[in-house]
Amino acid sequence: MKVLKTLAFCAFSLALTSCGGEKKESSIPTADSSAPATETTAPAGDNEYDPRRGLGKYDETNVDVSSFDPAMAAEGKKVADVKCMSCHKTTDERLVGPGWKGVTERQTPHWIMNFISNPDPMIDVDPELQKQLELCLVRMPNQGLSDAEARNVLEYMREIDGAK
């Protein structure tokens, strides 16, 4: 049962970014988008959802990606191998969920942290995530990542995208 939960989690964790086959561009706003990011958490159902930030406790003030940490990435790989890789590949190829290649270029670090640490509220309000759910047909489950695990997985994603 734990393996099934892990598979389900991995299936949708990045469906938001690359699920859908041939299309290489994401219509989800990216970190270099011109819209300013809000620093407050909008409650589910609120019309103030910020697609650059997502829903959760993470924002620009508490997710520092100014330098790459190989040790964190190695720990993130260990977590991902157990909780994510049964549904995701490190390439842009879709497995159950989308591949991870390029995710850190399409999404802000705090958006990724908010999504991987608590996907349900974001899936419920983010129109792009809802479109991905329709394509992938699997809702990413909450894997109960600790703050440190989520941050390490983010660092591993950054490594996949060439951070050094």
MARBA-3410 file (N, C-alpha, C, O; in Angstrom, 1 decimal):
164
0.8,-1.2,0.0,0.0,0.0,0.0,0.9,1.2,0.0,0.5,2.2,-0.7 ~ 2.0,1.2,0.7,2.9,2.3,0.8,3.5,2.6,-0.6,3.7,3.8,-1.0 ~ 3.8,1.5,-1.3,4.3,1.7,-2.7,3.3,2.3,-3.6,3.6,3.2,-4.4 ~ 2.0,2.0,-3.4,1.0,2.6,-4.2,0.8,4.0,-3.9,0.6,4.8,-4.8 ~ 0.9,4.4,-2.7,0.8,5.8,-2.3,2.0,6.6,-2.9,1.8,7.7,-3.4
3.2,6.0,-2.8,4.3,6.6,-3.4,4.2,6.8,-4.9,4.5,7.9,-5.4 ~ 3.7,5.8,-5.6,3.4,5.9,-7.0,2.4,7.0,-7.3,2.7,7.8,-8.3 ~ 1.4,7.1,-6.6,0.4,8.1,-6.8,0.9,9.5,-6.6,0.7,10.4,-7.3 ~ 1.7,9.6,-5.5,2.4,10.9,-5.3,3.2,11.4,-6.4,3.1,12.5,-6.9 ~ 4.0,10.5,-6.8,5.0,10.8,-7.9,4.2,11.1,-9.2,4.7,11.8,-10.0
3.1,10.4,-9.4,2.4,10.6,-10.6,2.0,12.0,-10.9,1.9,12.4,-12.1 ~ 1.7,12.8,-9.9,1.2,14.1,-10.2,2.1,15.2,-9.7,1.8,16.4,-10.0 ~ 3.2,14.9,-9.0,4.0,15.9,-8.4,4.5,16.9,-9.3,4.6,18.1,-9.0 ~ 4.7,16.5,-10.6,5.1,17.6,-11.5,4.2,17.5,-12.8,4.6,18.1,-13.8 ~ 3.0,17.0,-12.7,2.1,17.0,-13.8,1.8,18.4,-14.2,1.5,18.7,-15.4
1.9,19.3,-13.3,1.7,20.7,-13.5,2.7,21.3,-14.5,2.4,22.3,-15.1 ~ 3.8,20.6,-14.7,4.8,21.3,-15.6,5.0,20.7,-16.9,5.3,21.4,-17.9 ~ 4.9,19.4,-17.1,5.2,18.9,-18.4,4.3,17.7,-18.9,4.6,17.2,-19.9 ~ 3.3,17.4,-18.2,2.4,16.4,-18.6,1.7,16.8,-19.8,1.3,18.0,-19.9 ~ 1.5,15.9,-20.8,0.7,16.3,-21.9,1.4,16.1,-23.3,0.9,16.5,-24.3
2.5,15.4,-23.3,3.0,14.9,-24.5,3.9,15.9,-25.3,4.9,16.4,-24.8 ~ 3.5,16.2,-26.5,4.3,17.0,-27.5,4.6,18.4,-27.0,5.7,18.9,-27.3 ~ 3.7,19.0,-26.3,3.9,20.4,-26.0,5.1,20.6,-25.1,5.2,20.0,-24.0 ~ 6.0,21.4,-25.5,7.2,21.7,-24.7,7.2,22.9,-23.8,8.0,23.0,-22.9 ~ 6.2,23.8,-24.1,6.1,25.0,-23.3,5.0,24.8,-22.3,4.0,24.1,-22.5
5.2,25.4,-21.1,4.2,25.4,-20.1,3.5,26.7,-20.1,4.1,27.8,-20.2 ~ 2.2,26.6,-19.9,1.4,27.9,-19.8,1.3,28.3,-18.3,0.7,29.3,-18.0 ~ 2.0,27.6,-17.5,2.0,28.0,-16.1,3.1,29.1,-15.9,4.2,29.0,-16.5 ~ 2.7,30.2,-15.3,3.6,31.3,-15.1,5.0,30.9,-14.6,5.0,30.0,-13.7 ~ 6.1,31.5,-15.0,7.4,31.1,-14.6,8.0,32.1,-13.7,7.4,33.2,-13.4
9.2,31.8,-13.1,9.8,32.7,-12.2,10.2,34.0,-12.8,10.3,35.0,-12.1 ~ 10.4,34.1,-14.1,10.7,35.3,-14.7,9.5,36.1,-15.2,9.6,37.0,-16.0 ~ 8.3,35.7,-14.9,7.1,36.3,-15.3,7.1,37.7,-14.7,7.7,38.0,-13.6 ~ 6.4,38.7,-15.4,6.4,40.0,-14.9,5.5,40.3,-13.8,5.6,41.4,-13.1 ~ 4.6,39.4,-13.5,3.6,39.6,-12.4,4.4,39.5,-11.0,5.1,38.5,-10.8
4.2,40.4,-10.1,4.8,40.3,-8.8,4.3,39.2,-8.0,3.1,38.9,-8.1 ~ 5.1,38.6,-7.2,4.7,37.5,-6.3,4.2,38.1,-5.0,4.7,39.0,-4.5 ~ 3.1,37.5,-4.5,2.6,38.0,-3.2,3.3,37.2,-2.1,3.8,36.1,-2.4 ~ 3.4,37.8,-1.0,4.0,37.1,0.1,3.0,36.6,1.2,3.4,36.3,2.3 ~ 1.8,36.7,0.9,0.8,36.2,1.8,0.2,34.9,1.3,0.2,34.7,0.1
-0.3,34.1,2.2,-0.9,32.8,1.8,-2.4,33.0,1.6,-3.1,33.5,2.6 ~ -2.9,32.8,0.5,-4.3,32.9,0.2,-5.0,31.6,0.6,-4.5,30.5,0.2 ~ -6.1,31.7,1.3,-6.8,30.5,1.7,-7.5,29.9,0.4,-7.8,30.6,-0.5 ~ -7.7,28.6,0.5,-8.3,27.9,-0.6,-9.7,28.5,-0.9,-10.4,28.8,0.0 ~ -10.0,28.7,-2.2,-11.2,29.3,-2.6,-11.1,30.9,-2.6,-12.1,31.5,-3.2
-10.1,31.5,-2.2,-9.9,32.9,-2.3,-9.5,33.3,-3.7,-8.8,32.5,-4.4 ~ -10.0,34.4,-4.2,-9.7,34.8,-5.5,-8.4,35.4,-5.7,-8.0,35.9,-6.8 ~ -7.6,35.4,-4.6,-6.2,36.0,-4.6,-5.1,35.0,-4.8,-4.0,35.3,-4.4 ~ -5.4,33.9,-5.3,-4.4,32.9,-5.5,-3.3,33.4,-6.5,-3.6,33.9,-7.5 ~ -2.1,33.2,-6.1,-1.0,33.7,-6.9,-0.3,32.5,-7.5,0.4,31.7,-6.8
-0.4,32.4,-8.8,0.1,31.2,-9.5,1.7,31.2,-9.5,2.2,30.1,-9.9 ~ 2.3,32.3,-9.2,3.8,32.3,-9.1,4.3,31.8,-7.7,5.4,31.3,-7.6 ~ 3.4,31.8,-6.7,3.8,31.5,-5.4,3.1,30.2,-4.9,3.7,29.4,-4.2 ~ 1.9,30.0,-5.4,1.2,28.8,-4.9,0.5,29.1,-3.5,0.5,30.3,-3.1 ~ 0.1,28.1,-2.9,-0.4,28.2,-1.5,0.5,27.5,-0.5,0.9,26.3,-0.8
0.8,28.1,0.5,1.6,27.5,1.5,2.5,28.5,2.2,2.4,29.7,2.1 ~ 3.4,28.0,3.1,4.2,28.9,3.9,5.5,29.3,3.2,6.2,30.2,3.8 ~ 5.8,28.8,2.1,7.1,29.2,1.4,6.9,30.4,0.5,5.9,30.5,-0.2 ~ 7.9,31.3,0.6,7.9,32.4,-0.3,9.4,32.9,-0.5,10.3,32.1,-0.1 ~ 9.6,34.0,-1.1,11.0,34.5,-1.4,11.8,34.6,-0.1,13.1,34.6,-0.1
11.2,34.9,1.0,11.9,35.1,2.3,12.4,33.9,3.0,13.3,34.0,3.8 ~ 11.9,32.7,2.7,12.3,31.5,3.4,12.7,30.4,2.5,12.8,29.2,3.0 ~ 12.9,30.6,1.2,13.5,29.6,0.3,14.7,30.3,-0.4,14.5,31.1,-1.3 ~ 15.9,30.0,0.1,17.1,30.6,-0.4,17.8,29.7,-1.4,18.2,28.6,-1.0 ~ 17.8,30.1,-2.7,18.5,29.3,-3.7,19.6,30.1,-4.3,19.9,29.9,-5.5
20.2,30.9,-3.5,21.3,31.8,-4.0,22.6,31.0,-4.3,23.4,31.4,-5.1 ~ 22.8,29.8,-3.7,23.9,29.0,-4.0,23.5,27.6,-4.0,22.6,27.2,-3.3 ~ 24.1,26.8,-4.8,23.8,25.4,-5.0,24.5,24.6,-3.9,25.7,24.8,-3.6 ~ 23.8,23.6,-3.3,24.3,22.8,-2.2,24.3,21.3,-2.7,23.3,20.7,-2.6 ~ 25.5,20.8,-3.1,25.5,19.4,-3.6,25.1,18.3,-2.5,24.5,17.3,-2.8
25.4,18.6,-1.2,25.0,17.7,-0.2,23.4,17.6,0.0,22.9,16.6,0.1 ~ 22.8,18.8,-0.1,21.4,18.8,-0.1,20.8,18.1,-1.3,19.8,17.4,-1.2 ~ 21.3,18.3,-2.5,20.9,17.6,-3.7,21.0,16.1,-3.5,20.1,15.4,-3.9 ~ 22.1,15.6,-2.9,22.3,14.2,-2.7,21.2,13.6,-1.8,20.7,12.6,-2.0 ~ 20.9,14.4,-0.7,19.8,14.0,0.2,18.5,14.0,-0.5,17.6,13.2,-0.3
18.3,15.0,-1.4,17.0,15.1,-2.1,16.9,14.0,-3.1,15.7,13.5,-3.3 ~ 18.0,13.5,-3.7,17.9,12.4,-4.6,17.4,11.1,-3.8,16.7,10.3,-4.3 ~ 18.0,11.0,-2.6,17.5,9.8,-1.8,16.0,9.8,-1.5,15.4,8.8,-1.6 ~ 15.5,11.0,-1.1,14.1,11.2,-0.9,13.3,10.9,-2.1,12.3,10.2,-2.1 ~ 13.8,11.5,-3.2,13.1,11.4,-4.5,13.1,9.9,-5.0,12.0,9.4,-5.5
14.2,9.2,-4.8,14.2,7.8,-5.2,13.2,7.0,-4.5,12.6,6.1,-5.1 ~ 12.9,7.3,-3.3,11.9,6.6,-2.5,10.4,7.0,-2.8,9.5,6.2,-2.9 ~ 10.3,8.4,-2.9,8.9,8.9,-2.9,8.5,9.4,-4.3,7.3,9.7,-4.4 ~ 9.3,9.6,-5.2,9.0,10.3,-6.4,9.3,9.6,-7.7,8.5,9.6,-8.7 ~ 10.4,8.9,-7.8,10.9,8.3,-9.0,10.1,7.2,-9.6,10.3,6.8,-10.7
9.1,6.6,-8.8,8.3,5.6,-9.4,7.3,6.2,-10.3,6.6,5.5,-11.1 ~ 7.1,7.5,-10.3,6.1,8.2,-11.1,6.7,9.3,-12.0,6.1,9.7,-13.0 ~ 7.9,9.7,-11.7,8.6,10.8,-12.5,10.0,10.3,-13.0,10.6,9.5,-12.4 ~ 10.4,10.9,-14.1,11.7,10.7,-14.6,12.5,12.0,-14.5,11.9,13.1,-14.3 ~ 13.8,11.9,-14.5,14.6,13.2,-14.4,14.7,13.8,-15.8,15.3,14.9,-15.9
14.2,13.2,-16.8,14.2,13.8,-18.1,12.9,14.6,-18.3,12.1,14.8,-17.3 ~ 12.6,15.0,-19.5,11.3,15.7,-19.7,10.2,14.7,-20.1,9.1,15.0,-20.5 ~ 10.6,13.4,-20.1,9.6,12.3,-20.5,8.6,12.1,-19.4,9.0,12.0,-18.2 ~ 7.4,11.9,-19.7,6.3,11.6,-18.8,6.3,10.1,-18.4,6.5,9.3,-19.3 ~ 6.2,9.8,-17.2,6.0,8.4,-16.8,4.5,8.4,-16.3,3.6,8.4,-17.2
4.2,8.3,-15.1,2.8,8.5,-14.6,2.6,10.0,-14.5,1.5,10.5,-15.0 ~ 3.5,10.7,-14.0,3.5,12.1,-13.9,4.5,12.7,-14.8,5.3,11.9,-15.5 ~ 4.6,14.0,-14.9,5.6,14.6,-15.9,7.0,14.4,-15.4,7.3,14.2,-14.2 ~ 7.9,14.5,-16.4,9.3,14.5,-16.1,9.8,15.8,-15.4,9.1,16.8,-15.5 ~ 10.9,15.7,-14.7,11.3,16.9,-13.9,12.2,17.8,-14.6,12.4,18.9,-14.2
12.7,17.4,-15.8,13.7,18.3,-16.5,13.0,19.7,-16.8,11.9,19.7,-17.4 ~ 13.6,20.7,-16.4,13.2,22.1,-16.6,12.2,22.6,-15.6,11.8,23.8,-15.8 ~ 11.8,21.9,-14.7,10.8,22.4,-13.7,11.2,23.6,-13.0,10.4,24.5,-12.7 ~ 12.5,23.7,-12.6,13.0,24.8,-11.9,13.1,26.1,-12.7,13.3,27.2,-12.2 ~ 13.0,25.9,-14.0,13.1,27.0,-15.0,11.6,27.5,-15.2,11.4,28.6,-15.6
10.7,26.6,-15.0,9.3,27.0,-15.3,8.5,27.5,-14.0,7.6,28.3,-14.1 ~ 9.0,27.1,-12.9,8.3,27.5,-11.6,9.3,28.1,-10.7,10.5,27.9,-10.7 ~ 8.8,28.9,-9.8,9.6,29.6,-8.8,10.0,28.5,-7.7,9.2,27.6,-7.5 ~ 11.1,28.7,-7.0,11.4,27.7,-6.0,10.4,27.6,-4.9,10.1,26.5,-4.4 ~ 9.8,28.7,-4.5,8.8,28.7,-3.4,7.5,28.0,-3.9,6.8,27.4,-3.1
7.2,28.2,-5.2,6.0,27.5,-5.7,6.2,26.0,-5.7,5.3,25.2,-5.2 ~ 7.4,25.5,-6.1,7.7,24.1,-6.0,7.6,23.6,-4.6,7.1,22.5,-4.4 ~ 8.2,24.3,-3.7,8.2,23.9,-2.3,6.8,23.8,-1.8,6.4,22.8,-1.1 ~ 6.0,24.8,-2.1,4.6,24.7,-1.6,3.8,23.6,-2.2,3.1,22.9,-1.5 ~ 4.1,23.3,-3.5,3.4,22.2,-4.2,3.8,20.8,-3.7,3.0,20.0,-3.3
5.1,20.6,-3.6,5.5,19.2,-3.2,5.3,19.0,-1.7,5.2,17.8,-1.3 ~ 5.2,20.0,-0.9,5.0,19.8,0.5,3.5,19.6,0.9,3.2,19.0,1.9 ~ 2.6,20.2,0.0,1.2,20.1,0.3,0.4,20.3,-1.0,-0.1,21.4,-1.2 ~ 0.3,19.3,-1.9,-0.3,19.6,-3.2,-1.8,19.8,-3.2,-2.2,20.5,-4.1 ~ -2.5,19.3,-2.3,-4.0,19.3,-2.4,-4.6,20.7,-2.5,-5.4,21.0,-3.4
-4.2,21.7,-1.6,-4.8,23.0,-1.7,-4.5,23.7,-3.1,-5.3,24.4,-3.6 ~ -3.3,23.4,-3.6,-2.9,24.1,-4.9,-3.7,23.4,-6.1,-4.2,24.1,-7.0 ~ -3.8,22.1,-6.0,-4.6,21.4,-7.1,-6.0,21.9,-7.1,-6.6,22.0,-8.1 ~ -6.6,22.2,-5.9,-7.9,22.6,-5.8,-8.2,24.0,-6.4,-9.3,24.3,-6.8 ~ -7.2,24.9,-6.5,-7.4,26.2,-6.9,-6.6,26.6,-8.2,-7.0,27.6,-8.8
-5.6,25.9,-8.5,-4.7,26.4,-9.6,-5.3,25.8,-10.9,-5.3,24.6,-11.1 ~ -5.7,26.7,-11.8,-6.3,26.2,-13.1,-5.4,25.4,-13.9,-5.8,24.4,-14.6 ~ -4.1,25.7,-13.9,-3.1,24.9,-14.7,-2.9,23.5,-14.1,-2.8,22.6,-14.8 ~ -2.9,23.4,-12.8,-2.8,22.1,-12.2,-4.0,21.3,-12.4,-3.9,20.1,-12.6 ~ -5.2,21.9,-12.5,-6.4,21.2,-12.8,-6.4,20.7,-14.2,-6.9,19.6,-14.5
-5.8,21.5,-15.2,-5.6,21.0,-16.5,-4.7,19.8,-16.6,-4.9,18.8,-17.3 ~ -3.6,19.8,-15.8,-2.7,18.7,-15.8,-3.3,17.5,-15.2,-3.0,16.4,-15.7 ~ -4.2,17.7,-14.2,-4.9,16.5,-13.6,-5.8,15.9,-14.7,-5.9,14.6,-14.7 ~ -6.4,16.7,-15.5,-7.2,16.1,-16.6,-6.4,15.3,-17.6,-6.8,14.3,-18.1 ~ -5.1,15.8,-17.8,-4.3,15.1,-18.8,-3.7,13.8,-18.2,-3.6,12.7,-18.8
-3.2,13.9,-16.9,-2.5,12.8,-16.3,-3.4,11.8,-15.6,-3.1,10.6,-15.4 ~ -4.6,12.3,-15.2,-5.6,11.4,-14.5,-5.3,10.9,-13.2,-5.9,10.1,-12.6 ~ -4.2,11.4,-12.6,-3.7,11.0,-11.3,-3.4,12.2,-10.5,-2.6,13.0,-10.8 ~ -4.1,12.3,-9.3,-3.9,13.4,-8.4,-2.6,13.1,-7.6,-2.5,12.1,-7.0 ~ -1.7,14.1,-7.5,-0.5,13.8,-6.7,-0.9,13.8,-5.3,-1.4,14.7,-4.7
-0.5,12.7,-4.6,-0.8,12.6,-3.2,0.2,13.4,-2.3,1.3,13.6,-2.8 ~ -0.2,13.7,-1.2,0.7,14.4,-0.2,1.6,13.3,0.4,1.1,12.4,1.0 ~ 2.9,13.4,0.2,3.8,12.4,0.7,4.3,12.8,2.1,5.1,12.0,2.7 ~ 3.8,13.9,2.7,4.2,14.2,4.1,5.7,14.6,4.2,6.3,14.2,5.2 ~ 6.2,15.3,3.2,7.6,15.7,3.3,7.8,16.7,4.4,7.0,17.6,4.6
8.9,16.5,5.1,9.3,17.5,6.1,9.8,18.7,5.4,10.1,18.7,4.2 ~ 10.0,19.8,6.1,10.6,21.0,5.4,11.9,20.7,4.8,12.2,21.1,3.7 ~ 12.8,20.0,5.6,14.1,19.7,5.1,14.0,18.7,3.8,14.8,18.9,2.9 ~ 13.2,17.8,3.9,13.0,16.9,2.7,12.6,17.6,1.5,13.1,17.4,0.4 ~ 11.6,18.5,1.7,11.1,19.3,0.5,12.2,20.2,0.0,12.3,20.3,-1.3
13.0,20.8,0.8,14.0,21.7,0.4,15.1,20.9,-0.3,15.7,21.3,-1.3 ~ 15.4,19.7,0.2,16.4,18.8,-0.4,16.0,18.3,-1.8,16.7,18.3,-2.8 ~ 14.7,18.0,-1.9,14.1,17.6,-3.2,14.2,18.8,-4.2,14.6,18.6,-5.4 ~ 13.9,20.0,-3.8,14.0,21.1,-4.6,15.5,21.3,-5.1,15.7,21.5,-6.3 ~ 16.4,21.1,-4.2,17.9,21.2,-4.6,18.2,20.1,-5.6,19.0,20.4,-6.5
17.7,18.9,-5.5,17.9,17.8,-6.5,17.3,18.2,-7.8,17.9,18.0,-8.8 ~ 16.1,18.8,-7.8,15.5,19.3,-9.0,16.4,20.4,-9.7,16.6,20.4,-10.9 ~ 17.0,21.2,-8.9,17.9,22.3,-9.4,19.1,21.6,-10.0,19.6,22.1,-11.1 ~ 19.6,20.6,-9.4,20.8,19.8,-9.9,20.4,19.2,-11.3,21.2,19.3,-12.2 ~ 19.2,18.7,-11.4,18.8,18.1,-12.7,18.8,19.1,-13.8,19.1,18.8,-14.9
18.4,20.4,-13.4,18.4,21.5,-14.3,19.7,22.2,-14.5,19.8,23.3,-15.1 ~ 20.8,21.6,-13.9,22.1,22.2,-14.2,22.7,23.1,-13.2,23.7,23.8,-13.4 ~ 22.0,23.3,-12.0,22.6,24.2,-11.0,23.9,23.6,-10.5,24.1,22.4,-10.4 ~ 24.9,24.5,-10.3,26.2,24.1,-9.8,26.7,25.1,-8.8,27.8,24.9,-8.2
END
